[in-house]
Each structure stands twice: as C-alpha cells, then as structure tokens.
C-alpha cells in the first residue's frame, strides 16, 4: 500500500469520526491538543498524525486505532469492548445488566443483596473450633422469605 493511499484512508476516517461526534474541525483539534491548521492537514491527507495525537484520539475520544489506521473493527473502542463482553455473557446476564442500566433502583437492590450474600458467605466460611482456632467450613447460608 502506498503512503498516499494510507494518508487518504486515514484522512477519510478522521473526517467520518469527527462527523459522527458532531463537532467542527476546530473543536476536534482542541480536543486532541493540536492546532486547527495541523488537524486540517491530517483530515486532508497532507500529514500523518503523530503517535501522541493517535494516542489522544484513542484515549480522549474513544476512537479505535485499529479502525482508524487499519479499517478493522468498530469506529469506537467502547463498541469493541461491549461486543466482546456481550459474546462472553449468557443472554440472561446480559438482559439483567441492561435492566440494571435502565433502572437504578434495581441495580442498587441487586448490589445490596450481593454484598449481603458475600458477607454471610465469609462468616459461614470461618467457624470456631474447640481449640479456639478457626476452621474453614464450606457452607452457604440461605435466607428464606416467609410465604
């Protein structure tokens, strides 16, 4: 691949990213810590962004450098991480997480119950013996609600 083609491809993807973010080229330049004239050169295939600028694009704006440089994967890193995590989690857990994001009270209740469960499990794991030492006993306390 020729240098000119690489510059043009990256320039096009920078412009697509900026438009997806809904910001001006001047605002994009400010966000990544460069001059508007320098950013203009990046977006118009006149100059290749320095690695510090690439790092800022990835860190500050969440732009996937795989996508920006190689045109592989999603435009933004979060999409990549969410897709990877989504593949690992069972459907039921994904649904629970989505509901927790939408309903803060549900998230609070689940986390509260989880912390209570962890505490009861830790207490159940340490039971005093006759010689006043502690012995680990693998038990789980289950609280039943009255019907």
N, CA, C and O of each residue as an XYZ file, in Angstrom:
588
protein
N       0.842     -1.176      0.000
C       0.000      0.000      0.000
C       0.890      1.242      0.000
O       1.883      1.293      0.725
N       0.547      2.217     -0.789
C       1.355      3.424     -0.890
C       1.034      4.403      0.230
O      -0.076      4.422      0.763
N       2.029      5.215      0.575
C       1.870      6.213      1.634
C       0.690      7.139      1.352
O      -0.074      7.473      2.257
N       0.546      7.551      0.100
C      -0.529      8.475     -0.264
C      -1.895      7.842     -0.005
O      -2.805      8.501      0.499
N      -2.033      6.574     -0.350
C      -3.303      5.877     -0.131
C      -3.601      5.756      1.357
O      -4.741      5.952      1.777
N      -2.593      5.435      2.154
C      -2.774      5.317      3.603
C      -3.205      6.657      4.192
O      -4.129      6.711      5.004
N      -2.544      7.728      3.791
C      -2.903      9.069      4.273
C      -4.344      9.415      3.912
O      -5.089      9.948      4.734
N      -4.729      9.107      2.679
C      -6.093      9.409      2.236
C      -7.126      8.608      3.024
O      -8.173      9.136      3.400
N      -6.829      7.334      3.271
C      -7.761      6.498      4.032
C      -7.925      6.988      5.470
O      -9.039      7.062      5.987
N      -6.803      7.320      6.106
C      -6.869      7.818      7.480
C      -7.574      9.170      7.523
O      -8.361      9.435      8.432
N      -7.295     10.016      6.551
C      -7.953     11.327      6.478
C      -9.463     11.165      6.367
O     -10.221     11.871      7.032
N      -9.891     10.245      5.533
C     -11.323      9.991      5.354
C     -11.951      9.484      6.656
O     -13.040      9.914      7.035
N     -11.261      8.574      7.328
C     -11.800      8.034      8.580
C     -11.796      9.090      9.693
O     -12.702      9.101     10.527
N     -10.802      9.967      9.721
C     -10.818     11.063     10.695
C     -12.041     11.957     10.488
O     -12.710     12.353     11.442
N     -12.312     12.260      9.238
C     -13.471     13.105      8.929
C     -14.772     12.401      9.331
O     -15.670     13.024      9.898
N     -14.867     11.105      9.036
C     -16.067     10.334      9.420
C     -16.251     10.340     10.937
O     -17.366     10.472     11.441
N     -15.155     10.196     11.640
C     -15.204     10.191     13.107
C     -15.676     11.534     13.638
O     -16.555     11.604     14.496
N     -15.085     12.589     13.118
C     -15.455     13.942     13.565
C     -16.930     14.199     13.298
O     -17.633     14.752     14.145
N     -17.397     13.799     12.125
C     -18.812     13.982     11.791
C     -19.706     13.133     12.693
O     -20.781     13.578     13.095
N     -19.269     11.913     13.014
C     -20.038     11.053     13.914
C     -20.141     11.677     15.305
O     -21.160     11.531     15.981
N     -19.089     12.369     15.729
C     -19.103     13.051     17.020
C     -19.879     14.365     16.972
O     -20.235     14.924     18.010
N     -20.135     14.852     15.762
C     -20.898     16.085     15.591
C     -20.145     17.325     16.016
O     -20.731     18.243     16.590
N     -18.835     17.363     15.737
C     -18.041     18.519     16.133
C     -17.316     19.107     14.925
O     -17.138     18.442     13.905
N     -16.905     20.360     15.060
C     -16.172     21.035     13.985
C     -14.720     20.580     13.987
O     -14.250     19.971     14.948
N     -14.021     20.879     12.908
C     -12.608     20.505     12.839
C     -11.794     21.286     13.878
O     -10.829     20.760     14.434
N     -12.181     22.533     14.138
C     -11.502     23.319     15.169
C     -11.688     22.718     16.549
O     -10.749     22.670     17.344
N     -12.911     22.255     16.834
C     -13.182     21.625     18.122
C     -12.424     20.304     18.239
O     -11.907     19.970     19.305
N     -12.363     19.567     17.150
C     -11.610     18.303     17.151
C     -10.135     18.585     17.448
O      -9.509     17.871     18.233
N      -9.593     19.605     16.832
C      -8.195     19.972     17.067
C      -7.962     20.308     18.541
O      -6.970     19.876     19.129
N      -8.868     21.071     19.133
C      -8.734     21.417     20.554
C      -8.803     20.173     21.432
O      -8.041     20.047     22.390
N      -9.707     19.258     21.113
C      -9.877     18.050     21.929
C      -8.653     17.147     21.919
O      -8.371     16.470     22.908
N      -7.934     17.133     20.819
C      -6.750     16.260     20.748
C      -5.454     17.041     20.992
O      -4.364     16.475     20.913
N      -5.572     18.326     21.285
C      -4.411     19.117     21.671
C      -3.484     19.509     20.538
O      -2.263     19.458     20.683
N      -4.058     19.898     19.414
C      -3.235     20.358     18.295
C      -3.851     21.623     17.703
O      -4.961     22.018     18.060
N      -3.125     22.236     16.811
C      -3.629     23.443     16.159
C      -4.628     23.069     15.073
O      -4.507     22.010     14.456
N      -5.631     23.945     14.830
C      -6.583     23.675     13.752
C      -5.902     23.472     12.396
O      -6.332     22.627     11.611
N      -4.854     24.231     12.119
C      -4.145     24.078     10.836
C      -3.483     22.705     10.730
O      -3.443     22.111      9.653
N      -2.971     22.210     11.841
C      -2.351     20.878     11.848
C      -3.406     19.808     11.643
O      -3.208     18.874     10.866
N      -4.535     19.944     12.346
C      -5.616     18.967     12.168
C      -6.129     18.992     10.728
O      -6.441     17.944     10.163
N      -6.216     20.168     10.141
C      -6.633     20.304      8.744
C      -5.742     19.445      7.847
O      -6.227     18.800      6.917
N      -4.439     19.438      8.128
C      -3.504     18.624      7.336
C      -3.798     17.136      7.493
O      -3.693     16.376      6.531
N      -4.166     16.719      8.704
C      -4.500     15.302      8.922
C      -5.738     14.908      8.125
O      -5.770     13.875      7.457
N      -6.751     15.759      8.215
C      -8.038     15.430      7.586
C      -8.009     15.604      6.070
O      -8.912     15.138      5.374
N      -6.992     16.262      5.565
C      -6.880     16.461      4.124
C      -5.690     15.717      3.512
O      -5.202     16.073      2.439
N      -5.238     14.686      4.211
C      -4.202     13.766      3.728
C      -2.888     14.457      3.368
O      -2.197     14.055      2.432
N      -2.559     15.493      4.118
C      -1.284     16.183      3.871
C      -0.223     15.802      4.894
O       0.968     16.043      4.692
N      -0.677     15.194      6.013
C       0.253     14.826      7.061
C      -0.319     13.663      7.854
O      -1.532     13.551      8.027
N       0.567     12.801      8.333
C       0.159     11.666      9.157
C       0.192     12.092     10.624
O       1.177     12.691     11.058
N      -0.869     11.797     11.413
C      -0.887     12.193     12.820
C       0.261     11.549     13.604
O       0.528     10.357     13.454
N       0.926     12.332     14.428
C       1.996     11.853     15.298
C       1.406     10.841     16.277
O       0.207     10.881     16.554
N       2.230      9.934     16.804
C       1.710      8.903     17.699
C       1.067      9.481     18.954
O       0.163      8.858     19.510
N       1.504     10.657     19.423
C       0.852     11.267     20.586
C      -0.566     11.707     20.244
O      -1.469     11.630     21.077
N      -0.752     12.169     19.014
C      -2.096     12.562     18.566
C      -2.968     11.322     18.427
O      -4.138     11.334     18.808
N      -2.402     10.259     17.884
C      -3.153      8.999     17.760
C      -3.566      8.502     19.147
O      -4.688      8.034     19.339
N      -2.662      8.606     20.095
C      -2.959      8.185     21.463
C      -4.102      9.007     22.045
O      -4.984      8.461     22.707
N      -4.091     10.304     21.806
C      -5.170     11.167     22.305
C      -6.503     10.850     21.629
O      -7.554     10.899     22.267
N      -6.457     10.531     20.360
C      -7.686     10.151     19.652
C      -8.298      8.911     20.298
O      -9.513      8.820     20.475
N      -7.438      7.964     20.643
C      -7.918      6.743     21.280
C      -8.338      6.947     22.715
O      -9.420      6.514     23.112
N      -7.499      7.601     23.502
C      -7.772      7.762     24.930
C      -8.880      8.769     25.219
O      -9.793      8.484     25.995
N      -8.804      9.938     24.602
C      -9.747     11.015     24.915
C     -11.094     10.850     24.238
O     -12.135     11.142     24.827
N     -11.072     10.386     23.004
C     -12.314     10.319     22.243
C     -12.843      8.901     22.054
O     -13.939      8.713     21.527
N     -12.076      7.908     22.479
C     -12.533      6.524     22.374
C     -12.509      5.965     20.963
O     -13.175      4.971     20.675
N     -11.748      6.595     20.087
C     -11.666      6.131     18.702
C     -10.773      4.895     18.653
O      -9.674      4.894     19.206
N     -11.244      3.861     18.001
C     -10.465      2.643     17.855
C      -9.335      2.890     16.864
O      -9.581      3.232     15.707
N      -8.109      2.718     17.315
C      -6.966      2.910     16.422
C      -6.890      1.794     15.384
O      -6.366      2.005     14.290
N      -7.400      0.624     15.710
C      -7.492     -0.448     14.710
C      -8.342      0.024     13.536
O      -7.996     -0.190     12.374
N      -9.456      0.667     13.860
C     -10.344      1.155     12.800
C      -9.700      2.326     12.070
O      -9.697      2.361     10.839
N      -9.159      3.280     12.812
C      -8.607      4.487     12.213
C      -7.456      4.178     11.255
O      -7.405      4.712     10.147
N      -6.555      3.333     11.676
C      -5.358      3.070     10.861
C      -5.557      1.911      9.886
O      -5.140      1.990      8.731
N      -6.192      0.838     10.353
C      -6.293     -0.377      9.544
C      -7.677     -0.637      8.957
O      -7.855     -1.550      8.151
N      -8.657      0.170      9.364
C     -10.047     -0.017      8.939
C     -10.578     -1.389      9.363
O     -11.278     -2.062      8.607
N     -10.224     -1.792     10.610
C     -10.691     -3.067     11.156
C     -11.471     -2.817     12.427
O     -11.043     -2.048     13.287
N     -12.614     -3.465     12.545
C     -13.422     -3.343     13.755
C     -14.296     -2.103     13.738
O     -14.418     -1.428     12.716
N     -14.913     -1.805     14.897
C     -15.801     -0.651     15.014
C     -15.039      0.662     15.113
O     -13.846      0.679     15.416
N     -15.737      1.758     14.854
C     -15.137      3.088     14.903
C     -14.684      3.465     16.306
O     -13.625      4.068     16.480
N     -15.481      3.112     17.302
C     -15.171      3.489     18.672
C     -14.802      2.267     19.503
O     -15.371      1.190     19.321
N     -13.859      2.435     20.403
C     -13.354      1.328     21.234
C     -14.432      0.725     22.109
O     -14.452     -0.491     22.300
N     -15.333      1.543     22.649
C     -16.392      1.037     23.520
C     -17.217     -0.021     22.816
O     -17.587     -1.025     23.424
N     -17.512      0.191     21.539
C     -18.284     -0.789     20.784
C     -17.549     -2.114     20.756
O     -18.165     -3.171     20.893
N     -16.249     -2.069     20.581
C     -15.424     -3.264     20.524
C     -15.476     -3.998     21.859
O     -15.674     -5.212     21.895
N     -15.297     -3.260     22.965
C     -15.318     -3.873     24.289
C     -16.696     -4.432     24.607
O     -16.802     -5.532     25.149
N     -17.752     -3.696     24.282
C     -19.099     -4.167     24.558
C     -19.420     -5.420     23.763
O     -20.053     -6.333     24.294
N     -19.001     -5.493     22.502
C     -19.258     -6.678     21.696
C     -18.519     -7.885     22.237
O     -19.058     -8.992     22.241
N     -17.290     -7.686     22.694
C     -16.507     -8.788     23.249
C     -17.152     -9.287     24.530
O     -17.307    -10.494     24.714
N     -17.527     -8.380     25.411
C     -18.162     -8.763     26.669
C     -19.508     -9.429     26.412
O     -19.868    -10.383     27.100
N     -20.244     -8.938     25.438
C     -21.553     -9.491     25.133
C     -21.457    -10.931     24.661
O     -22.359    -11.724     24.934
N     -20.398    -11.288     23.968
C     -20.231    -12.660     23.493
C     -19.969    -13.619     24.647
O     -20.348    -14.789     24.584
N     -19.324    -13.129     25.698
C     -18.932    -13.978     26.813
C     -20.100    -14.221     27.770
O     -20.244    -15.326     28.293
N     -20.923    -13.222     28.003
C     -22.008    -13.319     28.973
C     -23.206    -14.091     28.425
O     -23.554    -13.951     27.253
N     -23.840    -14.910     29.276
C     -25.088    -15.573     28.860
C     -26.183    -14.538     28.622
O     -26.122    -13.433     29.161
N     -27.172    -14.889     27.827
C     -28.267    -13.975     27.482
C     -28.961    -13.428     28.721
O     -29.272    -12.239     28.786
N     -29.205    -14.289     29.704
C     -29.907    -13.878     30.915
C     -29.125    -12.802     31.677
O     -29.719    -11.857     32.196
N     -27.813    -12.940     31.744
C     -26.974    -11.958     32.439
C     -26.943    -10.647     31.663
O     -27.009     -9.570     32.256
N     -26.843    -10.736     30.339
C     -26.867     -9.515     29.510
C     -28.168     -8.757     29.721
O     -28.169     -7.532     29.837
N     -29.279     -9.491     29.770
C     -30.581     -8.850     29.982
C     -30.625     -8.173     31.353
O     -31.141     -7.063     31.487
N     -30.085     -8.842     32.359
C     -30.049     -8.265     33.706
C     -29.228     -6.981     33.726
O     -29.650     -5.985     34.314
N     -28.080     -6.997     33.100
C     -27.219     -5.805     33.055
C     -27.938     -4.664     32.340
O     -27.886     -3.521     32.794
N     -28.605     -4.961     31.232
C     -29.352     -3.916     30.513
C     -30.436     -3.316     31.396
O     -30.620     -2.099     31.420
N     -31.161     -4.177     32.128
C     -32.210     -3.681     33.016
C     -31.622     -2.844     34.160
O     -32.197     -1.834     34.563
N     -30.472     -3.282     34.670
C     -29.829     -2.529     35.751
C     -29.388     -1.149     35.285
O     -29.429     -0.191     36.058
N     -28.966     -1.037     34.024
C     -28.566      0.263     33.486
C     -29.768      1.183     33.335
O     -29.645      2.399     33.482
N     -30.923      0.612     33.044
C     -32.132      1.418     32.827
C     -32.857      1.755     34.122
O     -33.518      2.789     34.216
N     -32.736      0.879     35.126
C     -33.481      1.055     36.377
C     -32.488      1.096     37.544
O     -32.085      0.048     38.049
N     -32.092      2.295     37.972
C     -31.095      2.418     39.043
C     -31.486      1.715     40.344
O     -30.613      1.192     41.037
N     -32.775      1.689     40.693
C     -33.206      1.037     41.928
C     -32.914     -0.462     41.859
O     -32.495     -1.062     42.848
N     -33.133     -1.055     40.706
C     -32.832     -2.477     40.521
C     -31.346     -2.734     40.734
O     -30.962     -3.692     41.405
N     -30.528     -1.884     40.167
C     -29.075     -2.021     40.331
C     -28.703     -1.947     41.808
O     -27.909     -2.756     42.288
N     -29.270     -0.985     42.530
C     -28.972     -0.819     43.950
C     -29.401     -2.060     44.741
O     -28.639     -2.555     45.571
N     -30.598     -2.558     44.495
C     -31.111     -3.729     45.212
C     -30.256     -4.966     44.955
O     -29.947     -5.714     45.883
N     -29.880     -5.180     43.718
C     -29.070     -6.344     43.378
C     -27.700     -6.248     44.032
O     -27.208     -7.229     44.590
N     -27.085     -5.082     43.969
C     -25.776     -4.914     44.600
C     -25.860     -5.064     46.121
O     -24.966     -5.648     46.734
N     -26.913     -4.548     46.726
C     -27.106     -4.682     48.166
C     -27.213     -6.159     48.550
O     -26.558     -6.610     49.489
N     -28.039     -6.906     47.821
C     -28.188     -8.335     48.097
C     -26.893     -9.100     47.846
O     -26.577    -10.043     48.570
N     -26.156     -8.704     46.838
C     -24.883     -9.362     46.548
C     -23.894     -9.156     47.698
O     -23.208    -10.092     48.107
N     -23.824     -7.923     48.216
C     -22.916     -7.651     49.328
C     -23.345     -8.416     50.587
O     -22.492     -8.917     51.320
N     -24.639     -8.511     50.842
C     -25.126     -9.299     51.979
C     -24.749    -10.766     51.798
O     -24.339    -11.422     52.756
N     -24.882    -11.272     50.613
C     -24.519    -12.658     50.315
C     -23.029    -12.891     50.570
O     -22.650    -13.886     51.189
N     -22.188    -11.970     50.090
C     -20.743    -12.117     50.295
C     -20.398    -12.123     51.785
O     -19.587    -12.935     52.231
N     -21.013    -11.217     52.557
C     -20.745    -11.154     53.993
C     -21.179    -12.433     54.692
O     -20.438    -12.965     55.518
N     -22.361    -12.932     54.376
C     -22.848    -14.156     55.025
C     -21.974    -15.348     54.635
O     -21.755    -16.252     55.441
N     -21.488    -15.346     53.428
C     -20.614    -16.438     52.966
C     -19.274    -16.390     53.696
O     -18.736    -17.429     54.080
N     -18.739    -15.195     53.885
C     -17.464    -15.069     54.605
C     -17.618    -15.494     56.059
O     -16.728    -16.145     56.608
N     -18.739    -15.135     56.693
C     -18.976    -15.543     58.074
C     -19.132    -17.052     58.169
O     -18.627    -17.667     59.108
N     -19.813    -17.648     57.223
C     -20.037    -19.086     57.241
C     -18.757    -19.866     56.975
O     -18.644    -21.023     57.378
N     -17.796    -19.249     56.302
C     -16.539    -19.932     55.983
C     -15.620    -20.050     57.193
O     -14.717    -20.887     57.192
N     -15.824    -19.239     58.218
C     -14.970    -19.263     59.400
C     -15.806    -19.628     60.615
O     -16.611    -18.825     61.087
N     -15.612    -20.850     61.125
C     -16.366    -21.334     62.283
C     -15.361    -21.708     63.364
O     -14.423    -22.455     63.086
N     -15.530    -21.203     64.615
C     -14.570    -21.533     65.679
C     -14.623    -23.026     66.027
O     -15.686    -23.644     65.977
N     -13.472    -23.595     66.379
C     -13.390    -24.996     66.791
C     -13.147    -25.070     68.290
O     -13.015    -24.035     68.943
N     -13.084    -26.295     68.856
C     -12.909    -26.491     70.297
C     -11.568    -25.952     70.785
O     -11.454    -25.533     71.937
N     -10.545    -25.958     69.915
C      -9.240    -25.466     70.343
C      -9.064    -23.961     70.091
O      -7.941    -23.457     70.054
N     -10.197    -23.248     69.918
C     -10.234    -21.805     69.703
C      -9.552    -21.357     68.406
O      -9.301    -20.167     68.215
N      -9.260    -22.286     67.539
C      -8.740    -21.938     66.224
C      -9.911    -21.755     65.271
O     -11.057    -21.993     65.654
N      -9.655    -21.348     64.072
C     -10.725    -21.183     63.090
C     -10.542    -22.225     62.002
O      -9.428    -22.464     61.536
N     -11.626    -22.832     61.608
C     -11.602    -23.843     60.564
C     -12.525    -23.409     59.447
O     -13.645    -22.965     59.700
N     -12.073    -23.533     58.232
C     -12.907    -23.179     57.090
C     -13.919    -24.282     56.847
O     -13.562    -25.448     56.681
N     -15.188    -23.898     56.829
C     -16.260    -24.843     56.556
C     -17.027    -24.330     55.358
O     -17.629    -23.259     55.432
N     -17.025    -25.057     54.263
C     -17.708    -24.569     53.059
C     -19.219    -24.732     53.145
O     -19.768    -25.735     52.692
N     -19.890    -23.739     53.731
C     -21.345    -23.739     53.788
C     -21.859    -22.432     53.233
O     -21.141    -21.433     53.182
N     -23.111    -22.452     52.818
C     -23.745    -21.245     52.307
C     -25.039    -21.047     53.061
O     -25.893    -21.933     53.087
N     -25.186    -19.892     53.673
C     -26.415    -19.579     54.393
C     -27.441    -19.061     53.396
O     -27.158    -18.153     52.614
N     -28.643    -19.649     53.430
C     -29.708    -19.223     52.531
C     -30.850    -18.699     53.377
O     -31.379    -19.415     54.228
N     -31.223    -17.482     53.153
C     -32.314    -16.857     53.896
C     -33.597    -17.084     53.130
O     -33.688    -16.757     51.947
N     -34.608    -17.654     53.811
C     -35.886    -17.903     53.173
C     -36.874    -16.847     53.617
O     -36.965    -16.521     54.801
N     -37.609    -16.317     52.664
C     -38.631    -15.332     52.947
C     -39.909    -16.043     53.376
O     -40.229    -17.094     52.822
N     -40.660    -15.499     54.360
C     -41.939    -16.129     54.758
C     -42.947    -16.006     53.617
O     -42.977    -15.015     52.886
N     -43.761    -17.036     53.493
C     -44.748    -17.024     52.402
C     -46.046    -16.420     52.828
O     -46.979    -16.335     52.030
